[in-house]
Amino acid sequence: MTDPTQSHQIIQPVAIPRSLLEAAFREARASFPAECCGWLSGPRADNSATQIRPCVNDQDSGNHPTVADRTAERAYVFGPRDLLELNRTLDDDCPPLVIYHSHPNGQAYFSPTDRQVAASPWGDGPAYPVQQLVVGIDERRVVEAALFAWSEAEAGFVEIARYEGADI
């Protein structure tokens, strides 16, 4: 029997087929040593990613809202056209479900800057209704990847899935 005084939040990870995960890995390799970025979309009702949408990392333009002094090797920001497209497609039949980016230091973690950028500027939840995939890549291979989601219970992002890397 479940104790009604205990509120446990179970966050279901978006299902990401290995082929789509490896497509994101290839984007990370193509961008290395800069961070790649983009999103995975799919039918909301299925909670499953079916498409990848790579984006331009516009970080070197200096347009990043919180870390303008970092290069594209240490931060990412969607270009204006990509950001408009992301916002335009949020209510589509096949909306963005996961925003992804890479860390060229080989580690898949959600950094303090990642958390700040992914959260609403008003402090009331995530900036977008999506999960966040981080791909850890180094000069030899994709080391690992991890998926993060907003947790109301934690009032922040938590890791909900981890993936093996690949020799890409």
Residue frames relative to the residue before (quaternion, step in Angstrom):
aa qw qx qy qz dx dy dz
M 1.0000 0.0000 0.0000 0.0000 0.00 0.00 0.00
T 0.3994 -0.7209 0.5223 0.2189 3.56 -0.99 0.88
D 0.3862 -0.7026 0.5515 0.2303 3.54 -0.98 0.88
P 0.3694 -0.7684 0.4736 0.2208 3.63 -0.45 1.15
T 0.6132 0.5468 -0.3671 0.4362 3.60 1.18 -0.29
Q 0.6442 0.4778 -0.3151 0.5075 3.57 1.28 -0.27
S 0.0795 -0.7927 0.6029 0.0430 3.59 -0.66 1.03
H 0.0327 -0.7971 0.6017 -0.0391 3.54 -0.35 1.29
Q 0.2094 -0.7774 0.5838 0.1047 3.51 -0.78 1.03
I 0.1110 -0.7701 0.6263 0.0485 3.55 -0.75 1.07
I 0.1596 -0.7861 0.5938 0.0624 3.54 -0.63 1.16
Q 0.2850 -0.7670 0.5570 0.1422 3.54 -0.69 1.12
P 0.3677 -0.7256 0.5276 0.2448 3.62 -0.65 1.02
V 0.5157 -0.5716 0.5266 0.3608 3.54 -1.17 0.59
A 0.4088 -0.6895 0.5362 0.2644 3.59 -0.92 0.88
I 0.0561 -0.7903 0.6100 -0.0126 3.56 -0.71 1.14
P 0.3463 -0.7399 0.5323 0.2221 3.62 -0.44 1.14
R 0.6151 -0.5749 0.3890 0.3739 3.58 -1.06 0.74
S 0.6275 0.5465 -0.3444 0.4347 3.62 0.99 -0.77
L 0.6738 0.4695 -0.2913 0.4906 3.60 1.01 -0.76
L 0.6049 0.5389 -0.3441 0.4746 3.57 1.07 -0.71
E 0.6837 0.4747 -0.2859 0.4749 3.58 0.94 -0.86
A 0.5719 0.5516 -0.3839 0.4704 3.60 1.17 -0.45
A 0.6402 0.4926 -0.3165 0.4973 3.60 1.03 -0.76
F 0.6161 0.5375 -0.3426 0.4628 3.59 1.04 -0.75
R 0.6549 0.5043 -0.3133 0.4675 3.62 0.96 -0.84
E 0.6086 0.5297 -0.3470 0.4781 3.61 1.09 -0.67
A 0.6381 0.5191 -0.3229 0.4681 3.58 0.99 -0.83
R 0.6572 0.5030 -0.3126 0.4662 3.60 0.95 -0.85
A 0.6650 0.5123 -0.3069 0.4485 3.59 0.91 -0.90
S 0.7099 0.4500 -0.2535 0.4789 3.61 1.09 -0.68
F 0.4986 0.6939 -0.4166 0.3105 3.57 1.16 -0.57
P 0.5611 -0.1518 -0.8137 0.0037 1.69 -1.90 1.59
A 0.4866 0.6323 -0.4603 0.3893 3.62 1.21 0.17
E 0.5398 -0.5811 0.4890 0.3631 3.56 -1.28 0.31
C 0.2932 -0.7104 0.6058 0.2056 3.55 -1.10 0.72
C 0.0380 -0.7911 0.6078 0.0570 3.56 -1.27 0.18
G 0.2396 0.7481 -0.5960 0.1662 3.53 -1.28 0.45
W 0.3415 -0.7300 0.5336 0.2563 3.55 -1.19 -0.44
L 0.3375 -0.6783 0.6157 0.2165 3.49 -1.41 0.37
S 0.0945 -0.7998 0.5915 0.0400 3.56 -0.91 0.89
G 0.1210 0.7773 -0.6114 0.0856 3.51 -1.31 0.32
P 0.6859 -0.4621 0.3408 0.4470 3.58 -1.26 0.14
R 0.4867 -0.6938 0.4527 0.2772 3.58 -0.67 1.11
A 0.6614 0.5322 -0.3133 0.4256 3.60 0.92 -0.90
D 0.6985 0.4654 -0.2707 0.4714 3.60 1.11 -0.64
N 0.2297 -0.7907 0.5242 0.2175 3.59 1.24 -0.45
S 0.5659 0.5706 -0.3739 0.4630 3.54 1.07 0.87
A 0.3797 -0.7242 0.5328 0.2177 3.56 -0.85 1.01
T 0.0884 -0.8139 0.5740 0.0147 3.56 -0.96 0.91
Q 0.7857 0.2140 -0.1035 0.5711 3.61 1.22 -0.36
I 0.2454 -0.7361 0.6089 0.1645 3.53 -1.24 0.55
R 0.0987 -0.7746 0.6236 0.0359 3.56 -1.07 0.81
P 0.1909 -0.7907 0.5730 0.1003 3.61 -0.09 1.27
C 0.1812 -0.7764 0.5971 0.0878 3.57 -1.15 0.67
V 0.5340 -0.5788 0.5057 0.3523 3.51 -1.36 0.22
N 0.3028 -0.7084 0.6028 0.2077 3.58 -0.93 0.91
D 0.1487 -0.8351 0.5293 0.0187 3.54 -0.26 1.35
Q 0.2671 0.8169 -0.4804 0.1749 3.58 1.27 0.30
D 0.6904 0.5052 -0.3042 0.4190 3.59 0.85 -0.88
S 0.5516 0.5935 -0.4049 0.4238 3.61 1.25 -0.12
G 0.4745 -0.6804 0.4333 0.3523 3.59 1.27 -0.31
N 0.5078 0.6898 -0.3940 0.3333 3.60 1.27 0.24
H 0.4243 0.7072 -0.4812 0.2972 3.61 1.21 0.10
P 0.4725 -0.7251 0.4226 0.2691 3.60 -0.76 1.00
T 0.8081 0.2754 -0.1485 0.4990 3.60 1.05 -0.54
V 0.8049 0.1994 -0.0974 0.5504 3.61 1.09 -0.54
A 0.0143 0.8497 -0.5257 0.0391 3.57 0.75 1.05
D 0.6667 0.5221 -0.3082 0.4335 3.60 1.12 -0.54
R 0.5927 0.5555 -0.3765 0.4454 3.63 1.22 -0.06
T 0.4347 -0.6691 0.5324 0.2828 3.55 -1.22 0.53
A 0.6859 -0.4737 0.3585 0.4202 3.57 -1.33 0.11
E 0.5802 0.5658 -0.3800 0.4459 3.60 1.24 -0.15
R 0.7761 0.3050 -0.1671 0.5260 3.60 1.24 -0.29
A 0.7899 0.1376 -0.0930 0.5904 3.60 1.24 0.03
Y 0.1557 -0.7693 0.6071 0.1240 3.54 -1.30 0.21
V 0.0274 0.7444 -0.6669 -0.0174 3.49 -1.34 0.42
F 0.4779 -0.6534 0.4997 0.3082 3.56 -0.98 0.80
G 0.4888 -0.6267 0.5185 0.3153 3.55 -1.14 0.68
P 0.7049 -0.4940 0.3011 0.4105 3.60 -1.19 0.45
R 0.6696 0.4939 -0.3114 0.4590 3.62 0.89 -0.86
D 0.6563 0.5026 -0.3111 0.4688 3.57 0.97 -0.85
L 0.6484 0.5193 -0.3192 0.4560 3.59 0.97 -0.82
L 0.6381 0.5102 -0.3218 0.4784 3.60 1.01 -0.77
E 0.6562 0.5078 -0.3060 0.4668 3.58 0.98 -0.86
L 0.6100 0.5416 -0.3460 0.4635 3.58 1.00 -0.79
N 0.7019 0.4641 -0.2691 0.4686 3.57 0.79 -1.00
R 0.6507 0.5340 -0.3178 0.4363 3.59 0.98 -0.81
T 0.7511 0.4264 -0.2157 0.4555 3.58 1.00 -0.81
L 0.4134 0.7391 -0.4590 0.2686 3.62 1.21 -0.06
D 0.7553 0.3572 -0.2034 0.5104 3.61 1.08 -0.64
D 0.4146 0.7175 -0.4618 0.3163 3.61 1.27 0.21
D 0.6568 -0.4923 0.3956 0.4120 3.55 -1.34 0.10
C 0.7616 0.2196 -0.1129 0.5992 3.55 1.21 -0.59
P 0.0199 0.8682 -0.4947 0.0321 3.60 0.56 1.17
P 0.6298 -0.4649 0.4269 0.4527 3.57 -1.29 0.09
L 0.1448 -0.7930 0.5890 0.0574 3.57 -0.95 0.95
V 0.7867 0.1216 -0.0229 0.6048 3.55 1.18 -0.68
I 0.1930 -0.7115 0.6607 0.1413 3.57 -1.03 0.85
Y 0.0928 -0.8075 0.5805 0.0491 3.58 -0.89 0.90
H 0.0720 0.7532 -0.6538 -0.0024 3.50 -1.34 0.42
S 0.3966 -0.7245 0.5137 0.2321 3.56 -1.23 0.36
H 0.2447 -0.6998 0.6464 0.1801 3.49 -1.41 0.39
P 0.2933 -0.8012 0.4963 0.1601 3.62 -0.37 1.18
N 0.5526 0.5828 -0.4134 0.4291 3.61 1.21 0.31
G 0.5846 -0.6292 0.3470 0.3766 3.59 1.28 0.21
Q 0.6770 0.4960 -0.2870 0.4619 3.61 1.24 -0.02
A 0.2414 -0.7614 0.5896 0.1201 3.56 -0.98 0.94
Y 0.3044 0.7125 -0.5684 0.2766 3.55 -0.10 1.33
F 0.4113 -0.6795 0.5428 0.2729 3.56 -1.22 0.40
S 0.2785 -0.8177 0.4870 0.1288 3.54 -0.10 1.38
P 0.6689 -0.4714 0.3712 0.4389 3.58 -1.24 0.21
T 0.6444 0.4979 -0.3263 0.4800 3.62 1.02 -0.73
D 0.6135 0.5362 -0.3456 0.4656 3.60 0.99 -0.81
R 0.6652 0.5112 -0.2962 0.4565 3.58 0.90 -0.95
Q 0.6597 0.5165 -0.3045 0.4532 3.56 0.94 -0.90
V 0.6977 0.4745 -0.2728 0.4621 3.58 0.88 -0.97
A 0.7048 0.4769 -0.2650 0.4535 3.60 1.01 -0.81
A 0.6451 0.5142 -0.3212 0.4651 3.59 1.23 -0.31
S 0.6044 -0.5486 0.4419 0.3722 3.52 -1.23 0.53
P 0.4965 -0.6630 0.4609 0.3185 3.61 -0.92 0.77
W 0.6536 0.5030 -0.3092 0.4735 3.59 1.25 -0.30
G 0.4926 -0.7068 0.3999 0.3127 3.57 1.29 0.10
D 0.5809 0.6179 -0.3549 0.3934 3.59 1.20 0.42
G 0.8052 -0.1679 0.0843 0.5624 3.61 1.10 0.57
P 0.7278 -0.3974 0.2943 0.4752 3.56 -1.22 -0.34
A 0.5700 -0.5931 0.4455 0.3534 3.57 -1.19 0.54
Y 0.7833 0.1160 -0.0452 0.6090 3.59 1.13 -0.73
P 0.4838 -0.6762 0.4701 0.2962 3.61 -1.09 0.63
V 0.4573 0.6607 -0.4455 0.3947 3.55 0.72 1.14
Q 0.4355 -0.6152 0.5674 0.3316 3.52 -1.35 0.17
Q 0.3599 -0.7409 0.5400 0.1733 3.56 -1.27 0.37
L 0.1332 -0.7896 0.5973 0.0449 3.58 -0.75 1.11
V 0.0921 -0.7770 0.6217 0.0372 3.57 -0.89 0.97
V 0.1861 -0.7794 0.5951 0.0612 3.55 -0.82 1.12
G 0.2041 -0.7774 0.5866 0.0991 3.57 -0.68 1.12
I 0.0582 0.8086 -0.5763 0.1028 3.57 -0.50 1.21
D 0.0991 -0.7711 0.6224 0.0908 3.55 -1.15 0.59
E 0.7626 -0.3900 0.2406 0.4566 3.59 -1.24 -0.14
R 0.7192 0.4451 -0.2498 0.4714 3.63 1.16 -0.39
R 0.8253 -0.0850 0.1351 0.5417 3.60 0.85 -0.89
V 0.5107 -0.5313 0.5348 0.4134 3.51 -1.36 -0.01
V 0.3189 -0.7936 0.4953 0.1521 3.55 -0.50 1.23
E 0.7735 -0.1832 0.2006 0.5726 3.57 0.84 -1.04
A 0.1270 -0.7516 0.6339 0.1310 3.54 -1.35 0.10
A 0.0783 -0.7910 0.6058 0.0352 3.57 -1.16 0.57
L 0.2839 -0.7495 0.5829 0.1338 3.53 -1.17 0.77
F 0.1146 -0.7954 0.5951 0.0114 3.54 -0.94 1.00
A 0.0551 -0.7865 0.6147 0.0218 3.55 -1.17 0.63
W 0.5693 -0.5806 0.4621 0.3540 3.52 -1.28 0.46
S 0.1247 -0.7695 0.6240 0.0544 3.54 -0.95 0.93
E 0.3862 -0.7129 0.5361 0.2349 3.57 -0.67 1.09
A 0.6381 0.5481 -0.3260 0.4315 3.59 0.99 -0.85
E 0.7394 0.3819 -0.2092 0.5134 3.58 1.04 -0.80
A 0.2742 -0.7731 0.5084 0.2620 3.58 1.29 -0.39
G 0.7296 0.3016 -0.2341 0.5674 3.52 1.01 0.93
F 0.6472 -0.5186 0.3952 0.3950 3.53 -1.35 -0.08
V 0.0847 -0.7790 0.6208 0.0234 3.54 -1.08 0.85
E 0.5094 -0.6203 0.4943 0.3336 3.56 -1.19 0.56
I 0.0955 -0.8224 0.5603 0.0243 3.57 -0.86 0.99
A 0.7953 0.0443 -0.0434 0.6030 3.62 1.22 -0.21
R 0.1225 -0.7652 0.6282 0.0697 3.55 -1.23 0.57
Y 0.1705 -0.8018 0.5715 0.0378 3.56 -1.02 0.92
E 0.5231 -0.6081 0.5022 0.3230 3.52 -1.21 0.65
G 0.4742 -0.6549 0.5090 0.2951 3.54 -1.17 0.59
A 0.2729 -0.7394 0.5863 0.1875 3.56 -1.24 -0.41
D 0.5124 -0.6240 0.4908 0.3274 3.56 -1.24 0.46
I 0.2929 0.7308 -0.5402 0.2972 3.52 0.43 1.31
